Amino acid sequence: MTHGSRGKLYEVFRGTIADASDFDPTADAEALYNAMKGIGSDKEAILDLVTSRSNAQRQEVIAAYKSNFGQDLIDDLKYELTGKFERLIVSLMRTPAYHDAKEIHDAIKGTGTNERCLIEVLASRNNKQIHDMVAAYKDAYGRDLEEDVIADTSGHFKKMLVVLLQGTRDESGVVDADLVQQDAQDLYAAGEEQWGTDEAKFIMILGNRSVTHLRMVFDEYEKIAEMSIEDSIKNELSGDFERLMLAVVQCIRSIPMFFAKRLYKSMKGLGTADNTLIRIMISRSEIDMLDIRECFRLRYEKSLYNMIKDDTSGDYKRTLLNLCGGDDDLAGEFFPEAAQIAYKMWELSAMTRVQLRPTVRPASNFDPAADAQALRKAMKGFGTDEDAIIDIVARRSNAQRQEIRQAFKSLLGRDLMKDLKSELSKNLERLIIGLMLTPAEFDAKMMRKAMEGAGTDEHALIEILVTRSNQEIHAMNAAYQDAYKKSLEDAVQSDTSGHFCRILVSLVQGAREEGPADVERANADAQELADACNADSDDMVMKFMSILCTRSFPHLRKVFQEFVKCSNKDIEQIIKKEMSGDVKNAFYAIVCSVKNQPSYFADRLYKAMKGLGTDDRALIRIMVSRSEIDLFNIRKEFKETHDDSLHEFIQVETMIGDTSGDYRKTLLILCGGED
């Protein structure tokens, strides 16, 4: 299967629901009538029948029901069933066009608009599906869909929705190489190359060109801009318009992967976005559910089947599982589509040059002496002026804070760190002190904290050692020796054991190669990793360690890409399946960092805050250590993966136990914006 036109993906049937053989609409109508007769209804009979017929066959059953019983099947189902189960079964009975029309109608009626539903439906449908939906909307509601969308949305977001509603994307599959070059150049000129963004150019190109053409444009764009089109969109656009354009790009790259991400978001965290879950499971069940399942397994730690099973219940769950059609955790290798997407993901990761952006920058008109005096004033006498301390410390760069430390000692003969420790308490004290230490001192302290006392915080050890550069690791080693009169390597060896200890000791050396990928060597490395998968577990770990802990990140991107070709598996899947415990976590962290380090940190932040209680040490560690490197990128990844802004998440999750709000206020200043 080539990475060519979208049409090629669907020459082969990739759905989970197909026409039932020996289909008899009259017998089905009778079975449904009997299932709803008398007191209570036979829900199992209803769901089994409805999910084992194609949509076209269900329409015949509706007609037969009316002919035989003079009643409307959908009305009877609504009367007999309740809740989410009713919504799911009734939605399955509508034609795809009327189902889409109803989803769009529900998204824009009443107060407030469900922009995410508009984005999902309009970004993912082909021309025929759009035209059918527009006609169904007119028929069902007697209104013009385009007029209703215009009345309910605004700005560039509205313009792009109107373009998509035309259903005029080029579907010829013909590609003009000169136009590919021109479009890539025009997109670059419209965004990254100038101040301000020419949104109209993005709308025109992304809204009209063919899928095959745009995939080639995205590849060309990466060569010109040295970043992916997604990263440019995140840099240049904002709000619903940014979300819509990212959805369009994701659908151009891979519709199944787009839906896999949407399904994951609908079920993760507290509560389930049932409307999204129902809409996708229904609308894709006869098109590409098999591909979506594979992409889901590729990207997340479990099969779609198991996620639905864990997240839903009762007849609703049984119906969804019938639509899903099977558990991929029982399977081993990829379908061709998923292997191809995995390969493309690594290729994209290898080509992208992400521009790292901090959230804390040096303050202008900086005066260390004035800051030192102001801090002394904030801590003198009764009570402490926390606001004044926060305002200075959180709004200066680390280099500036070191100058303030020095000025405090020179001018006042006092140790700023000691004064801060005696005036502040709890998490606020930990956060402010963390900001006042140099990055190397802070990392050394975090390593020490992860190992002192009874238990070991293995996740912290992994996170620090995997994500720091050689230079940062050498500086941390020196700071550790200086502060604790013991080498970091000795501390790690006395606190950990086995293969995990060996991995950490290897990383503590700070001897990872630097530089670009060596293609020939990457092929050899990939083959060695693939061969190691058949060796015994000790040999496998040692082989993985010898490559994953020593090669440069650009080189590893190429290795992991070629690994898909050698084995028809993704390196992440292998690590999750074949390894366990801290060894698995360490290798997995390396792979995630190689693929997209800001995304790795976004995931760590999410895990630190979700669920019961917040892991404040992890939260402080990441916010402090990344604020001057890539916290802006981390914020963007957080928003894209979790649908909440990091700012919002911190605001809600740090309320408990932070009575004064000073800790939260400092974190939000470091976060630097709402997205």
Residue pairs with C-beta under 8 A, 6 or more apart in sequence:
1 8
1 9
1 336
1 337
1 340
2 8
3 215
3 340
3 344
4 173
4 212
5 173
5 210
5 211
5 212
6 126
6 211
6 212
6 255
7 171
7 173
9 255
9 256
9 288
9 291
9 337
10 287
10 288
14 287
14 288
14 289
14 290
14 291
14 337
15 284
15 285
15 286
15 287
15 288
15 289
15 290
16 285
16 286
16 289
16 290
16 323
16 324
16 325
16 326
17 51
17 52
17 53
17 54
17 55
17 285
17 286
17 289
17 323
17 325
18 54
18 286
19 53
19 54
19 56
19 57
20 52
20 53
20 54
20 57
23 53
23 57
23 60
25 57
25 60
25 61
25 63
25 64
26 64
26 68
28 49
28 53
28 57
28 61
28 64
29 61
29 64
29 65
29 67
29 68
29 69
29 73
30 68
31 45
31 49
32 45
32 46
32 49
32 61
32 65
32 73
32 76
33 65
33 68
33 69
34 42
34 45
35 41
35 42
35 43
35 45
35 46
35 49
36 42
36 46
36 76
36 77
36 80
41 80
41 81
43 81
43 85
43 315
44 315
44 318
46 77
46 81
46 89
47 85
47 89
47 315
47 318
47 319
47 322
48 322
50 58
50 89
50 92
50 93
50 319
51 92
51 319
51 322
51 323
52 322
53 61
54 286
55 92
55 95
55 96
55 286
58 92
58 93
59 95
61 73
62 73
62 74
62 93
65 71
65 72
65 73
65 76
66 72
66 73
73 93
74 90
74 93
74 94
77 86
77 89
77 90
77 93
78 86
78 90
81 89
81 90
83 316
84 274
84 278
84 316
85 314
85 315
85 316
85 319
87 274
87 275
87 278
88 278
88 281
88 282
88 316
88 319
88 320
89 319
91 99
91 102
91 278
91 279
91 282
92 282
94 102
95 136
96 129
96 132
96 283
97 129
97 132
97 133
97 135
97 136
98 136
98 140
99 279
99 282
99 283
100 121
100 125
100 129
100 132
100 133
100 136
100 283
101 133
101 136
101 137
101 140
101 141
101 145
102 140
103 117
103 121
103 279
104 117
104 118
104 121
104 133
104 137
104 145
104 149
105 137
105 140
105 141
105 148
106 114
106 117
106 275
107 113
107 114
107 115
107 117
107 118
107 121
108 114
108 118
108 148
108 149
108 152
113 152
113 153
115 153
115 157
115 240
115 243
116 243
116 276
116 643
117 275
117 276
117 279
118 149
118 153
118 161
119 240
119 243
119 244
119 247
120 247
120 262
120 276
120 279
120 280
121 133
121 279
122 130
122 161
122 164
122 165
122 244
123 164
123 244
123 247
123 248
123 250
123 251
123 258
124 247
124 251
124 255
124 258
124 259
125 133
125 167
126 167
126 169
126 171
127 167
127 168
127 169
127 171
128 167
129 167
130 164
130 165
130 166
130 167
131 167
133 145
134 145
134 146
134 165
134 167
137 143
137 144
137 145
137 148
138 144
138 145
145 165
146 162
146 165
149 158
149 161
149 162
149 165
150 158
150 162
153 161
153 240
155 241
156 199
156 203
156 237
156 241
157 239
157 240
157 241
157 244
159 199
159 200
159 203
160 203
160 206
160 207
160 241
160 244
160 245
160 248
161 244
163 203
163 204
163 207
163 208
164 207
164 248
168 208
169 207
169 208
169 209
169 210
169 211
170 208
170 209
170 210
170 213
171 210
172 210
173 210
173 212
174 210
175 210
175 212
175 213
175 216
176 213
179 213
180 213
180 216
180 217
180 220
181 220
183 205
183 209
183 213
183 217
183 220
184 217
184 220
184 221
184 223
184 224
185 224
186 201
186 205
187 201
187 202
187 205
187 217
187 221
187 229
187 232
188 221
188 224
188 225
189 198
189 201
190 197
190 198
190 199
190 201
190 202
191 197
191 198
191 202
191 232
191 235
191 236
192 225
192 227
192 232
192 235
192 236
197 236
197 237
199 237
199 241
202 233
202 237
202 245
205 214
205 217
206 214
206 245
206 248
206 249
206 252
207 248
209 217
211 252
214 252
215 252
215 253
217 229
218 228
218 229
218 249
218 252
218 253
219 351
221 228
221 229
221 232
222 228
222 229
222 348
222 351
222 352
223 351
225 232
226 352
226 353
227 352
227 353
227 354
227 355
228 348
228 351
228 352
229 249
230 246
230 249
230 250
231 352
231 354
231 355
233 242
233 245
233 246
233 249
234 242
234 246
234 636
234 640
235 355
237 245
238 675
246 640
247 258
250 257
250 258
250 261
251 258
253 344
254 295
254 341
254 344
255 288
256 288
256 291
256 292
256 294
256 295
256 337
256 341
257 295
257 299
257 341
259 280
259 284
259 288
259 292
259 295
260 292
260 293
260 295
260 296
260 298
260 299
260 300
260 304
261 299
262 276
262 280
263 276
263 277
263 280
263 281
263 292
263 296
263 304
263 307
264 296
264 299
264 300
264 307
265 273
265 276
265 641
265 642
265 643
266 272
266 273
266 274
266 276
266 277
266 280
267 273
267 277
267 307
267 308
267 311
268 642
269 610
269 642
272 311
272 312
277 308
277 312
277 320
280 292
281 289
281 320
281 323
281 324
282 323
284 292
285 323
285 325
289 323
289 324
289 325
290 325
290 335
291 335
291 337
291 338
292 304
293 303
293 304
293 305
293 324
293 325
293 326
293 328
294 328
294 334
294 335
294 337
294 338
295 337
295 338
295 341
296 303
296 304
296 307
296 328
297 303
297 304
297 328
297 329
297 338
297 573
298 334
298 338
298 341
298 342
298 570
298 572
298 573
300 307
301 576
302 329
303 327
303 328
303 329
304 324
304 328
305 321
305 324
305 326
305 327
305 328
305 329
306 327
306 329
308 317
308 320
308 321
308 324
309 317
309 321
312 320
332 569
333 339
333 568
333 569
334 342
334 568
334 569
334 570
339 564
339 568
342 564
342 570
343 561
343 564
343 565
345 595
346 557
346 558
346 560
346 561
346 564
346 595
347 561
349 557
349 561
349 594
349 595
349 596
350 517
350 554
350 557
350 558
350 561
354 596
354 598
354 633
356 598
356 629
356 630
356 633
357 630
357 632
357 633
358 627
358 628
358 629
358 630
358 631
358 632
359 627
359 631
359 632
359 635
359 670
359 671
359 672
359 673
360 394
360 395
360 396
360 397
360 627
360 628
360 631
360 670
360 672
361 397
361 628
362 396
362 397
362 399
362 400
363 395
363 396
363 397
363 400
366 396
366 400
366 403
368 400
368 403
368 404
368 406
368 407
369 407
369 411
371 392
371 396
371 400
371 404
371 407
372 404
372 407
372 408
372 411
372 412
372 416
373 411
374 388
374 392
375 388
375 389
375 392
375 404
375 408
375 416
375 419
376 408
376 412
376 414
376 419
377 385
377 388
378 384
378 385
378 386
378 388
378 389
379 385
379 389
379 419
379 420
379 423
384 423
384 424
386 424
386 428
386 660
386 662
387 662
387 665
389 420
389 423
389 424
389 432
390 432
390 662
390 665
390 666
390 669
392 404
393 401
393 432
393 435
393 436
393 666
394 435
394 666
394 669
394 670
395 669
396 404
397 628
398 435
398 438
398 439
398 628
401 435
401 436
402 438
404 416
405 416
405 417
405 436
408 414
408 415
408 416
408 419
409 415
409 416
416 436
417 433
417 436
420 429
420 432
420 433
420 436
421 429
421 433
424 432
424 433
426 663
427 616
427 620
427 657
427 658
427 663
428 660
428 662
428 663
428 666
430 616
430 617
430 620
431 620
431 623
431 624
431 663
431 666
431 667
432 666
434 442
434 445
434 620
434 621
434 624
435 624
437 445
438 479
439 472
439 475
439 625
440 472
440 475
440 476
440 478
440 479
441 479
441 483
442 624
442 625
443 464
443 468
443 472
443 475
443 476
443 479
443 625
444 476
444 479
444 480
444 482
444 483
444 484
444 488
445 483
446 460
446 464
446 617
446 621
446 625
447 460
447 461
447 464
447 476
447 480
447 488
447 491
448 480
448 483
448 484
448 491
449 457
449 460
449 617
450 456
450 457
450 458
450 460
450 461
450 464
451 457
451 461
451 491
451 492
451 495
456 495
456 496
457 617
458 496
458 500
458 582
458 585
459 585
459 604
459 618
460 617
460 618
460 621
461 492
461 496
461 504
462 504
462 582
462 585
462 586
462 589
463 589
463 604
463 618
463 621
463 622
464 476
464 621
465 473
465 504
465 507
465 508
466 507
466 586
466 589
466 590
466 593
467 593
467 597
467 600
467 601
468 476
468 510
469 510
470 510
470 511
470 512
470 514
471 510
472 510
473 507
473 508
473 509
473 510
474 510
476 488
477 487
477 488
477 489
477 508
477 510
480 486
480 487
480 488
480 491
481 487
481 488
484 491
488 508
489 505
489 508
492 501
492 504
492 505
492 508
493 501
493 505
496 504
496 582
498 583
499 538
499 541
499 542
499 545
499 583
500 581
500 582
500 583
500 586
502 545
503 545
503 549
503 583
503 586
503 587
504 586
506 545
506 549
506 550
507 549
511 550
512 549
512 550
512 551
512 552
513 550
513 551
513 552
513 555
514 552
515 552
515 554
515 555
516 552
516 554
516 555
517 552
517 554
517 555
517 557
517 558
517 559
518 555
519 558
521 555
522 555
522 558
522 559
522 561
522 562
523 562
525 547
525 551
525 555
525 559
525 562
526 559
526 560
526 561
526 562
526 563
526 565
526 566
527 562
527 566
528 543
528 547
529 543
529 544
529 547
529 559
529 563
529 566
529 571
530 563
530 566
530 567
532 539
532 540
532 543
532 544
533 540
533 567
533 569
533 574
533 578
535 543
537 578
537 579
540 578
540 579
541 579
541 583
544 575
544 587
547 556
547 559
548 556
548 587
548 590
548 591
549 590
551 559
553 593
553 594
556 590
556 594
557 594
557 595
560 570
560 571
560 591
560 594
560 595
563 569
563 570
563 571
564 570
564 571
567 574
571 591
572 588
572 591
572 592
575 584
575 587
575 588
575 591
576 584
576 588
579 587
589 600
592 599
592 600
592 603
593 600
596 637
597 630
598 630
598 633
598 634
598 636
598 637
599 637
599 641
601 622
601 626
601 630
601 634
601 637
602 634
602 635
602 637
602 638
602 641
602 642
602 646
603 641
604 618
604 622
605 618
605 619
605 622
605 623
605 634
605 638
605 646
605 649
606 638
606 641
606 642
606 649
607 615
607 618
608 614
608 615
608 616
608 618
608 619
608 622
609 615
609 619
609 649
609 650
609 653
609 654
610 653
613 656
614 653
614 654
614 656
616 654
619 650
619 654
619 667
622 634
623 631
623 667
623 670
623 671
624 670
626 634
627 670
627 672
631 670
631 671
631 672
632 672
632 673
634 646
635 645
635 646
635 647
635 671
635 672
635 673
635 675
636 675
638 644
638 645
638 646
638 649
639 645
639 646
639 675
642 649
645 674
645 675
646 671
646 675
647 668
647 671
647 673
647 674
647 675
648 674
650 664
650 667
650 668
650 671
651 664
651 668
654 663
654 664
654 667
655 664
658 664
